């Protein structure tokens, strides 16, 4: 699922999202680490992302 979430994020261009736009979910550096595969998505960040995008947290973990 994490691969799916990363792929979705990489396609964010059509939504014009930037890493800074997710500052309410995690610091920009942590978002960058997640997208580059250096860090896993924690349960806390998964919950925040799910709330932001109105999806299940299971999508991110």
BAVEX-397148 format. One record per residue: residue number from 1; x, y, z of N, C-alpha, C, O, CB in turn. Coordinates in nm, 3 decimals, padded with zeros to 5 digits. Glycine has a CB too. Layout:
N
<k: NUM nX: X nY: Y nZ: Z caX: X caY: Y caZ: Z cX: X cY: Y cZ: Z oX: X oY: Y oZ: Z cbX: X cbY: Y cbZ: Z>
...
This chain:
61
<k: 1 nX: 00.081 nY: -00.120 nZ: 00.000 caX: 00.000 caY: 00.000 caZ: 00.000 cX: 00.085 cY: 00.127 cZ: 00.000 oX: 00.048 oY: 00.227 oZ: -00.060 cbX: -00.092 cbY: 00.000 cbZ: 00.120>
<k: 2 nX: 00.200 nY: 00.121 nZ: 00.067 caX: 00.283 caY: 00.241 caZ: 00.070 cX: 00.328 cY: 00.278 cZ: -00.071 oX: 00.336 oY: 00.396 oZ: -00.106 cbX: 00.405 cbY: 00.220 cbZ: 00.160>
<k: 3 nX: 00.357 nY: 00.176 nZ: -00.152 caX: 00.397 caY: 00.203 caZ: -00.290 cX: 00.284 cY: 00.275 cZ: -00.362 oX: 00.307 oY: 00.369 oZ: -00.438 cbX: 00.435 cbY: 00.071 cbZ: -00.365>
<k: 4 nX: 00.160 nY: 00.231 nZ: -00.337 caX: 00.044 caY: 00.293 caZ: -00.398 cX: 00.035 cY: 00.440 cZ: -00.356 oX: 00.012 oY: 00.527 oZ: -00.439 cbX: -00.085 cbY: 00.218 cbZ: -00.359>
<k: 5 nX: 00.054 nY: 00.466 nZ: -00.228 caX: 00.046 caY: 00.603 caZ: -00.177 cX: 00.155 cY: 00.689 cZ: -00.240 oX: 00.131 oY: 00.805 oZ: -00.276 cbX: 00.059 cbY: 00.605 cbZ: -00.024>
<k: 6 nX: 00.276 nY: 00.633 nZ: -00.253 caX: 00.384 caY: 00.709 caZ: -00.315 cX: 00.354 cY: 00.739 cZ: -00.462 oX: 00.381 oY: 00.849 oZ: -00.509 cbX: 00.516 cbY: 00.632 cbZ: -00.304>
<k: 7 nX: 00.299 nY: 00.642 nZ: -00.533 caX: 00.264 caY: 00.663 caZ: -00.674 cX: 00.158 cY: 00.771 cZ: -00.686 oX: 00.165 oY: 00.857 oZ: -00.774 cbX: 00.214 cbY: 00.531 cbZ: -00.738>
<k: 8 nX: 00.060 nY: 00.767 nZ: -00.598 caX: -00.043 caY: 00.870 caZ: -00.599 cX: 00.020 cY: 01.008 cZ: -00.576 oX: -00.018 oY: 01.105 oZ: -00.641 cbX: -00.150 cbY: 00.841 cbZ: -00.492>
<k: 9 nX: 00.114 nY: 01.014 nZ: -00.484 caX: 00.178 caY: 01.142 caZ: -00.453 cX: 00.259 cY: 01.190 cZ: -00.572 oX: 00.258 oY: 01.309 oZ: -00.604 cbX: 00.267 cbY: 01.131 cbZ: -00.329>
<k: 10 nX: 00.329 nY: 01.100 nZ: -00.638 caX: 00.410 caY: 01.140 caZ: -00.754 cX: 00.322 cY: 01.196 cZ: -00.866 oX: 00.369 oY: 01.276 oZ: -00.947 cbX: 00.491 cbY: 01.021 cbZ: -00.806>
<k: 11 nX: 00.199 nY: 01.155 nZ: -00.871 caX: 00.106 caY: 01.204 caZ: -00.972 cX: 00.034 cY: 01.330 cZ: -00.925 oX: -00.064 oY: 01.373 oZ: -00.987 cbX: 00.005 cbY: 01.096 cbZ: -01.007>
<k: 12 nX: 00.083 nY: 01.389 nZ: -00.819 caX: 00.016 caY: 01.504 caZ: -00.757 cX: 00.016 cY: 01.626 cZ: -00.846 oX: -00.061 oY: 01.719 oZ: -00.821 cbX: 00.083 cbY: 01.537 cbZ: -00.627>
<k: 13 nX: 00.100 nY: 01.630 nZ: -00.949 caX: 00.110 caY: 01.746 caZ: -01.036 cX: -00.025 cY: 01.793 cZ: -01.088 oX: -00.049 oY: 01.913 oZ: -01.097 cbX: 00.199 cbY: 01.716 cbZ: -01.152>
<k: 14 nX: -00.111 nY: 01.700 nZ: -01.121 caX: -00.241 caY: 01.742 caZ: -01.172 cX: -00.326 cY: 01.805 cZ: -01.063 oX: -00.423 oY: 01.875 oZ: -01.093 cbX: -00.314 cbY: 01.623 cbZ: -01.232>
<k: 15 nX: -00.291 nY: 01.782 nZ: -00.938 caX: -00.362 caY: 01.844 caZ: -00.826 cX: -00.286 cY: 01.964 cZ: -00.773 oX: -00.334 oY: 02.034 oZ: -00.683 cbX: -00.383 cbY: 01.742 cbZ: -00.715>
<k: 16 nX: -00.169 nY: 01.988 nZ: -00.829 caX: -00.085 caY: 02.101 caZ: -00.792 cX: -00.051 cY: 02.104 cZ: -00.643 oX: -00.046 oY: 02.212 oZ: -00.583 cbX: -00.153 cbY: 02.229 cbZ: -00.830>
<k: 17 nX: -00.029 nY: 01.988 nZ: -00.582 caX: 00.012 caY: 01.981 caZ: -00.443 cX: 00.164 cY: 01.989 cZ: -00.431 oX: 00.237 oY: 01.940 oZ: -00.517 cbX: -00.039 cbY: 01.851 cbZ: -00.378>
<k: 18 nX: 00.208 nY: 02.051 nZ: -00.326 caX: 00.350 caY: 02.056 caZ: -00.294 cX: 00.369 cY: 01.993 cZ: -00.156 oX: 00.274 oY: 01.981 oZ: -00.079 cbX: 00.404 cbY: 02.203 cbZ: -00.298>
<k: 19 nX: 00.491 nY: 01.954 nZ: -00.126 caX: 00.518 caY: 01.895 caZ: 00.004 cX: 00.477 cY: 01.990 cZ: 00.116 oX: 00.426 oY: 01.946 oZ: 00.219 cbX: 00.666 cbY: 01.858 cbZ: 00.016>
<k: 20 nX: 00.499 nY: 02.116 nZ: 00.096 caX: 00.464 caY: 02.215 caZ: 00.199 cX: 00.314 cY: 02.220 cZ: 00.224 oX: 00.270 oY: 02.261 oZ: 00.332 cbX: 00.514 cbY: 02.353 cbZ: 00.159>
<k: 21 nX: 00.235 nY: 02.180 nZ: 00.126 caX: 00.090 caY: 02.180 caZ: 00.143 cX: 00.044 cY: 02.078 cZ: 00.246 oX: -00.069 oY: 02.084 oZ: 00.294 cbX: 00.022 cbY: 02.152 cbZ: 00.010>
<k: 22 nX: 00.131 nY: 01.984 nZ: 00.279 caX: 00.097 caY: 01.881 caZ: 00.376 cX: 00.157 cY: 01.910 cZ: 00.513 oX: 00.173 oY: 01.819 oZ: 00.595 cbX: 00.143 cbY: 01.744 cbZ: 00.327>
<k: 23 nX: 00.191 nY: 02.034 nZ: 00.538 caX: 00.252 caY: 02.072 caZ: 00.665 cX: 00.161 cY: 02.041 cZ: 00.783 oX: 00.209 oY: 02.024 oZ: 00.895 cbX: 00.287 cbY: 02.221 cbZ: 00.664>
<k: 24 nX: 00.031 nY: 02.033 nZ: 00.760 caX: -00.061 caY: 01.998 caZ: 00.868 cX: -00.056 cY: 01.848 cZ: 00.900 oX: -00.111 oY: 01.805 oZ: 01.001 cbX: -00.204 cbY: 02.038 cbZ: 00.831>
<k: 25 nX: 00.009 nY: 01.770 nZ: 00.814 caX: 00.020 caY: 01.624 caZ: 00.835 cX: 00.158 cY: 01.584 cZ: 00.887 oX: 00.168 oY: 01.494 oZ: 00.971 cbX: -00.008 cbY: 01.550 cbZ: 00.704>
<k: 26 nX: 00.262 nY: 01.649 nZ: 00.840 caX: 00.399 caY: 01.616 caZ: 00.880 cX: 00.492 cY: 01.725 cZ: 00.829 oX: 00.459 oY: 01.796 oZ: 00.734 cbX: 00.442 cbY: 01.475 cbZ: 00.826>
<k: 27 nX: 00.609 nY: 01.739 nZ: 00.891 caX: 00.707 caY: 01.836 caZ: 00.842 cX: 00.750 cY: 01.801 cZ: 00.699 oX: 00.749 oY: 01.684 oZ: 00.660 cbX: 00.829 cbY: 01.841 cbZ: 00.934>
<k: 28 nX: 00.786 nY: 01.902 nZ: 00.622 caX: 00.824 caY: 01.883 caZ: 00.482 cX: 00.936 cY: 01.781 cZ: 00.467 oX: 00.932 oY: 01.700 oZ: 00.375 cbX: 00.866 cbY: 02.016 cbZ: 00.421>
<k: 29 nX: 01.033 nY: 01.784 nZ: 00.554 caX: 01.145 caY: 01.690 caZ: 00.548 cX: 01.099 cY: 01.545 cZ: 00.564 oX: 01.150 oY: 01.456 oZ: 00.497 cbX: 01.247 cbY: 01.723 cbZ: 00.654>
<k: 30 nX: 01.004 nY: 01.523 nZ: 00.652 caX: 00.953 caY: 01.388 caZ: 00.673 cX: 00.873 cY: 01.342 cZ: 00.551 oX: 00.883 oY: 01.226 oZ: 00.511 cbX: 00.865 cbY: 01.384 cbZ: 00.800>
<k: 31 nX: 00.794 nY: 01.432 nZ: 00.493 caX: 00.719 caY: 01.398 caZ: 00.371 cX: 00.818 cY: 01.361 cZ: 00.260 oX: 00.797 oY: 01.264 oZ: 00.188 cbX: 00.629 cbY: 01.518 cbZ: 00.325>
<k: 32 nX: 00.924 nY: 01.437 nZ: 00.248 caX: 01.027 caY: 01.408 caZ: 00.148 cX: 01.089 cY: 01.271 cZ: 00.170 oX: 01.106 oY: 01.194 oZ: 00.076 cbX: 01.136 cbY: 01.516 cbZ: 00.150>
<k: 33 nX: 01.122 nY: 01.240 nZ: 00.294 caX: 01.179 caY: 01.109 caZ: 00.327 cX: 01.083 cY: 00.995 cZ: 00.292 oX: 01.126 oY: 00.891 oZ: 00.241 cbX: 01.215 cbY: 01.102 cbZ: 00.476>
<k: 34 nX: 00.956 nY: 01.014 nZ: 00.319 caX: 00.856 caY: 00.911 caZ: 00.287 cX: 00.849 cY: 00.890 cZ: 00.136 oX: 00.849 oY: 00.777 oZ: 00.088 cbX: 00.717 cbY: 00.951 cbZ: 00.342>
<k: 35 nX: 00.843 nY: 00.999 nZ: 00.062 caX: 00.831 caY: 00.989 caZ: -00.083 cX: 00.954 cY: 00.927 cZ: -00.148 oX: 00.945 oY: 00.863 oZ: -00.253 cbX: 00.807 cbY: 01.125 cbZ: -00.143>
<k: 36 nX: 01.069 nY: 00.945 nZ: -00.086 caX: 01.193 caY: 00.890 caZ: -00.140 cX: 01.227 cY: 00.754 cZ: -00.082 oX: 01.335 oY: 00.701 oZ: -00.107 cbX: 01.307 cbY: 00.986 cbZ: -00.116>
<k: 37 nX: 01.135 nY: 00.697 nZ: -00.004 caX: 01.154 caY: 00.562 caZ: 00.048 cX: 01.251 cY: 00.550 cZ: 00.163 oX: 01.292 oY: 00.439 oZ: 00.197 cbX: 01.197 cbY: 00.475 cbZ: -00.060>
<k: 38 nX: 01.289 nY: 00.661 nZ: 00.224 caX: 01.383 caY: 00.657 caZ: 00.336 cX: 01.312 cY: 00.640 cZ: 00.470 oX: 01.377 oY: 00.614 oZ: 00.572 cbX: 01.467 cbY: 00.784 cbZ: 00.337>
<k: 39 nX: 01.182 nY: 00.655 nZ: 00.470 caX: 01.105 caY: 00.647 caZ: 00.595 cX: 00.968 cY: 00.589 cZ: 00.562 oX: 00.911 oY: 00.617 oZ: 00.457 cbX: 01.092 cbY: 00.788 cbZ: 00.664>
<k: 40 nX: 00.917 nY: 00.510 nZ: 00.653 caX: 00.782 caY: 00.455 caZ: 00.636 cX: 00.680 cY: 00.557 cZ: 00.686 oX: 00.713 oY: 00.648 oZ: 00.762 cbX: 00.768 cbY: 00.320 cbZ: 00.713>
<k: 41 nX: 00.558 nY: 00.541 nZ: 00.643 caX: 00.449 caY: 00.626 caZ: 00.691 cX: 00.405 cY: 00.573 cZ: 00.826 oX: 00.362 oY: 00.458 oZ: 00.838 cbX: 00.330 cbY: 00.630 cbZ: 00.589>
<k: 42 nX: 00.414 nY: 00.657 nZ: 00.928 caX: 00.373 caY: 00.615 caZ: 01.062 cX: 00.220 cY: 00.612 cZ: 01.070 oX: 00.151 oY: 00.667 oZ: 00.984 cbX: 00.432 cbY: 00.710 cbZ: 01.170>
<k: 43 nX: 00.169 nY: 00.547 nZ: 01.172 caX: 00.023 caY: 00.541 caZ: 01.191 cX: -00.034 cY: 00.681 cZ: 01.212 oX: -00.143 oY: 00.712 oZ: 01.163 cbX: -00.012 cbY: 00.452 cbZ: 01.311>
<k: 44 nX: 00.040 nY: 00.764 nZ: 01.284 caX: -00.006 caY: 00.900 caZ: 01.310 cX: -00.016 cY: 00.981 cZ: 01.180 oX: -00.116 oY: 01.048 oZ: 01.156 cbX: 00.088 cbY: 00.971 cbZ: 01.409>
<k: 45 nX: 00.087 nY: 00.973 nZ: 01.098 caX: 00.085 caY: 01.046 caZ: 00.971 cX: -00.022 cY: 00.988 cZ: 00.879 oX: -00.089 oY: 01.063 oZ: 00.807 cbX: 00.224 cbY: 01.041 cbZ: 00.902>
<k: 46 nX: -00.039 nY: 00.857 nZ: 00.880 caX: -00.143 caY: 00.793 caZ: 00.799 cX: -00.281 cY: 00.847 cZ: 00.837 oX: -00.363 oY: 00.876 oZ: 00.750 cbX: -00.138 cbY: 00.639 cbZ: 00.815>
<k: 47 nX: -00.305 nY: 00.861 nZ: 00.967 caX: -00.434 caY: 00.916 caZ: 01.013 cX: -00.452 cY: 01.060 cZ: 00.966 oX: -00.561 oY: 01.098 oZ: 00.922 cbX: -00.444 cbY: 00.909 cbZ: 01.167>
<k: 48 nX: -00.347 nY: 01.138 nZ: 00.975 caX: -00.357 caY: 01.279 caZ: 00.933 cX: -00.378 cY: 01.290 cZ: 00.782 oX: -00.458 oY: 01.372 oZ: 00.736 cbX: -00.230 cbY: 01.356 cbZ: 00.974>
<k: 49 nX: -00.306 nY: 01.209 nZ: 00.705 caX: -00.324 caY: 01.211 caZ: 00.559 cX: -00.465 cY: 01.164 cZ: 00.522 oX: -00.529 oY: 01.221 oZ: 00.433 cbX: -00.219 cbY: 01.121 cbZ: 00.491>
<k: 50 nX: -00.513 nY: 01.062 nZ: 00.591 caX: -00.647 caY: 01.010 caZ: 00.564 cX: -00.753 cY: 01.117 cZ: 00.591 oX: -00.847 oY: 01.134 oZ: 00.513 cbX: -00.675 cbY: 00.884 cbZ: 00.649>
<k: 51 nX: -00.736 nY: 01.187 nZ: 00.701 caX: -00.829 caY: 01.295 caZ: 00.734 cX: -00.826 cY: 01.404 cZ: 00.627 oX: -00.930 oY: 01.455 oZ: 00.585 cbX: -00.796 cbY: 01.355 cbZ: 00.872>
<k: 52 nX: -00.705 nY: 01.437 nZ: 00.583 caX: -00.687 caY: 01.543 caZ: 00.483 cX: -00.751 cY: 01.508 cZ: 00.350 oX: -00.811 oY: 01.593 oZ: 00.284 cbX: -00.540 cbY: 01.573 cbZ: 00.462>
<k: 53 nX: -00.738 nY: 01.380 nZ: 00.308 caX: -00.785 caY: 01.338 caZ: 00.177 cX: -00.917 cY: 01.260 cZ: 00.182 oX: -00.964 oY: 01.211 oZ: 00.079 cbX: -00.680 cbY: 01.255 cbZ: 00.111>
<k: 54 nX: -00.976 nY: 01.250 nZ: 00.301 caX: -01.105 caY: 01.184 caZ: 00.318 cX: -01.104 cY: 01.040 cZ: 00.265 oX: -01.191 oY: 00.999 oZ: 00.188 cbX: -01.215 cbY: 01.264 cbZ: 00.248>
<k: 55 nX: -01.002 nY: 00.966 nZ: 00.308 caX: -00.990 caY: 00.824 caZ: 00.274 cX: -00.957 cY: 00.747 cZ: 00.401 oX: -00.938 oY: 00.806 oZ: 00.507 cbX: -00.880 cbY: 00.801 cbZ: 00.164>
<k: 56 nX: -00.951 nY: 00.616 nZ: 00.390 caX: -00.916 caY: 00.533 caZ: 00.504 cX: -00.766 cY: 00.540 cZ: 00.533 oX: -00.686 oY: 00.543 oZ: 00.440 cbX: -00.958 cbY: 00.387 cbZ: 00.479>
<k: 57 nX: -00.727 nY: 00.542 nZ: 00.662 caX: -00.584 caY: 00.537 caZ: 00.695 cX: -00.515 cY: 00.411 cZ: 00.643 oX: -00.394 oY: 00.410 oZ: 00.622 cbX: -00.566 cbY: 00.547 cbZ: 00.845>
<k: 58 nX: -00.592 nY: 00.305 nZ: 00.624 caX: -00.535 caY: 00.179 caZ: 00.573 cX: -00.472 cY: 00.198 cZ: 00.435 oX: -00.385 oY: 00.120 oZ: 00.396 cbX: -00.643 cbY: 00.070 cbZ: 00.567>
<k: 59 nX: -00.514 nY: 00.297 nZ: 00.364 caX: -00.456 caY: 00.324 caZ: 00.232 cX: -00.307 cY: 00.358 cZ: 00.242 oX: -00.231 oY: 00.332 oZ: 00.149 cbX: -00.531 cbY: 00.439 cbZ: 00.165>
<k: 60 nX: -00.267 nY: 00.416 nZ: 00.355 caX: -00.130 caY: 00.464 caZ: 00.370 cX: -00.036 cY: 00.372 cZ: 00.447 oX: 00.085 oY: 00.392 oZ: 00.443 cbX: -00.132 cbY: 00.595 cbZ: 00.437>
<k: 61 nX: -00.090 nY: 00.272 nZ: 00.516 caX: -00.003 caY: 00.182 caZ: 00.593 cX: -00.001 cY: 00.042 cZ: 00.537 oX: 00.068 oY: -00.046 oZ: 00.591 cbX: -00.047 cbY: 00.177 cbZ: 00.738>
